[in-house]
Amino acid sequence: MSSSFTPTRISAAFVGALVGAAAGLLLVTAAGTFSITVSGALVGLSLGVPVLVGMVVGVAVTPGNTRSDSR
């Protein structure tokens, strides 16, 4: 039986993490633009949460990861 973490899923998780990191950077930049004081904890959450969500979404939407019956 094949492993559930194929190279396709790993690369999808990596791409999702990159997209999440980019979204987090945009959040921090937007907060700085509006002169909102950004603490270290907020920066960590603003980067960490989108990266984690991006990884999960990347794995979840990988081609071949569906429950539909294609008969």
Backbone as a ProteinNet text record, in pm:
[ID]
protein_1_A
[PRIMARY]
MSSSFTPTRISAAFVGALVGAAAGLLLVTAAGTFSITVSGALVGLSLGVPVLVGMVVGVAVTPGNTRSDSR
[TERTIARY]
84.7	0	89.3	55.5	139.1	118.1	220.2	213.8	115	51.5	-45	24.4	155.4	229.4	317.1	256.3	328.9	401.7	496.3	565.5	470.7	359.7	263.3	202.6	168.2	109.9	212.8	335.5	440.2	465.2	472.3	494.1	372.7	252.3	132.6	132.2	176.7	185.9	289.9	400.5	505.5	455.6	388.2	332.6	227.2	143.9	44.6	109	220.4	292.1	350.4	402.5	456.5	346.5	232.3	120	72.2	67.1	28.2	126.4	255.9	357	342.4	314.3	293.8	172.2	66.2	-53.3	-22.7	54.6	93.1	177.8	270.1	352	266.2	166.4	75.3	-3.1	-43.5	-114.6	-27.1	98.7	190.2	219	238.1	264.1	144.2	24.9	-95.7	-111.2	-80.7	-89.6	9.8	129	228.2	187.4	121.9	76.9	-27.3	-113.3	-217.3	-170.9	-40.3	21.7	-29.1	-57	-95.6	33.1	49.6	168.8	162.3	266.4	269.9	372.8	326.7	417.5	472.4	571	631.4	532.8	444.9	346	249.1	209.6	117.6	184.4	312.3	385.2	393.4	422.2	429.1	297.6	188.6	56.7	20.4	55.2	21.4	95.6	211.1	284.7	255.2	246.2	230.6	96.3	-9.6	-143.9	-168	-138.4	-159	-70.8	50.9	137.7	76.1	29.6	-31.6	-158	-242.5	-365.8	-332.5	-232.4	-191.2	-143.3	-69.8	-23.6	-141.1	-235	-351.3	-434.9	-458.7	-537.1	-462.4	-330.9	-251.9	-263.3	-261.3	-275.2	-418.8	-515	-655.8	-701.9	-649.4	-696.2	-603.7	-515.9	-427.7	-510.7	-479.9	-554.8	-552	-663.8	-674.7	-718.1	-737.6	-780.4	-928.5	-1011.1	-1154.4	-1231.3	-1351.9	-1436.2	-1547.9	-1554.9	-1663.6	-1640.4	-1747.8	-1742	-1755.6	-1647.2	-1647.9	-1678.9	-1799.2	-1838.4	-1910.5
-117.3	0	123.6	222.5	341.8	434.5	513.9	610.6	721.6	778.6	885.5	1017.1	1026.7	1148.9	1125.8	1131.9	1117.5	1247.7	1245.5	1369.9	1480.4	1443.7	1545.1	1617.2	1543	1605.6	1689.4	1642.1	1718.6	1849.6	1844.8	1969	2060.9	2005.2	2088.2	2154.8	2082.9	2142.2	2253.2	2233	2335.1	2460.3	2442.2	2557.1	2627.4	2551.5	2611.3	2690.9	2639.5	2712.4	2842.3	2839.1	2961.8	3065.3	3020.6	3112.9	3168.6	3083.2	3128.7	3229	3205.6	3300.1	3434.4	3430.8	3556.2	3630.9	3557.9	3622	3681.4	3610.2	3661.8	3786.6	3788.5	3908.7	4027	4000.8	4108.8	4161.4	4072	4115.3	4204.7	4164.6	4244.1	4377.8	4376.7	4501.4	4594.6	4539.4	4622.3	4681.6	4603.9	4656.1	4769.6	4755.5	4862.7	4986.1	4966.9	5079.4	5162.4	5095.9	5166.8	5209.2	5208.9	5253.1	5176.8	5050	4964.8	4906.3	4917.9	4862.7	4710.6	4652.6	4508.5	4449.3	4369.1	4304.7	4175.7	4120	3995.9	3880.7	3874.4	3766.2	3777.8	3900.3	3920.7	3885	3920.2	3883.8	3732	3665.5	3519.3	3455.3	3506.1	3453.3	3488.3	3609.8	3652.8	3572.5	3520.5	3436.8	3288.6	3245.8	3103.7	3045.4	3116.2	3064	3049.7	3152	3132.5	3022.6	3006.4	2898.9	2763.3	2745.8	2618.7	2590.8	2690.3	2673.6	2645.9	2715.2	2691.3	2549.4	2495.4	2357.3	2260.2	2281.7	2192.3	2199.9	2320.1	2335.9	2276.1	2295.8	2238.2	2087.1	2022.3	1876.5	1835.5	1913.5	1876.4	1886.7	1980.7	1999.3	1935.9	1848.1	1777.2	1691.1	1690.6	1605.8	1459.3	1395.8	1256.4	1240.5	1349.2	1343.1	1379.4	1290.7	1317.7	1196.6	1218.9	1109.7	1077.1	1150.1	1125.6	995.5	931.3	806.2	839.3	824.5	864.6	745.3	695.5	584.2	633.4
0	0	0	-77.3	-88.4	30.3	55.3	164.5	130.1	233.1	208.3	175.1	204.7	174	51.9	-63.7	-188.5	-219.3	-312.3	-347.9	-393.9	-454.9	-498.4	-379.3	-277.3	-158	-83.5	-78.8	-11.2	-83.8	-216.1	-291.3	-281.3	-276.1	-259.7	-122.8	-20.4	113.3	115.7	45	38.9	-32.3	-143.5	-216.7	-132	-64.4	24.5	136.1	189.6	294.4	240.7	118.5	58.2	36	-11.8	-32.6	101.2	202.2	335.1	392.5	371	418.7	348.7	219.7	145.9	199.8	230	286.5	423.5	503.6	634.6	624.7	529.3	508.9	467	384	345.2	465.1	554.9	675.4	762.1	782	864.4	797.8	666.3	593.7	600.7	584.7	592.7	732.1	834.1	970.8	991.1	935.9	946.2	868.6	756.4	674.2	747.9	822	895.7	1034.6	1056.1	1181.7	1303.1	1283.1	1395.3	1452.9	1582.9	1646.4	1638.5	1580.9	1560.4	1656	1750	1844.5	1783.8	1850.9	1802.4	1798.2	1897.6	1900.1	1783.4	1751.5	1639.5	1507.3	1494.7	1372.4	1361	1471.6	1470.1	1430.2	1485.3	1448.5	1305.2	1263.7	1127.6	1022.7	1056.8	962.5	983.6	1108.4	1138.3	1099.8	1130.7	1101.7	951.1	868.8	724.4	664.5	717	667.4	699.1	821.2	859.7	779.4	765.1	687.3	540.7	487.4	349	326.9	424	411.8	412.6	502.3	511.7	384.8	336.1	213.1	94.7	90	-18.8	-24.6	90.4	94.2	63.1	112	94.5	-50.1	-126.7	-264	-366.9	-321.9	-413.5	-508	-637.8	-731.2	-687	-695.7	-655.4	-511.1	-441.2	-301.9	-294.8	-343.4	-348.4	-299	-253.7	-206.4	-304.7	-413.3	-507.9	-583.4	-619.9	-693.9	-842.2	-916.7	-1058.3	-1148.3	-1140.9	-1228.1	-1348.5
[MASK]
+++++++++++++++++++++++++++++++++++++++++++++++++++++++++++++++++++++++

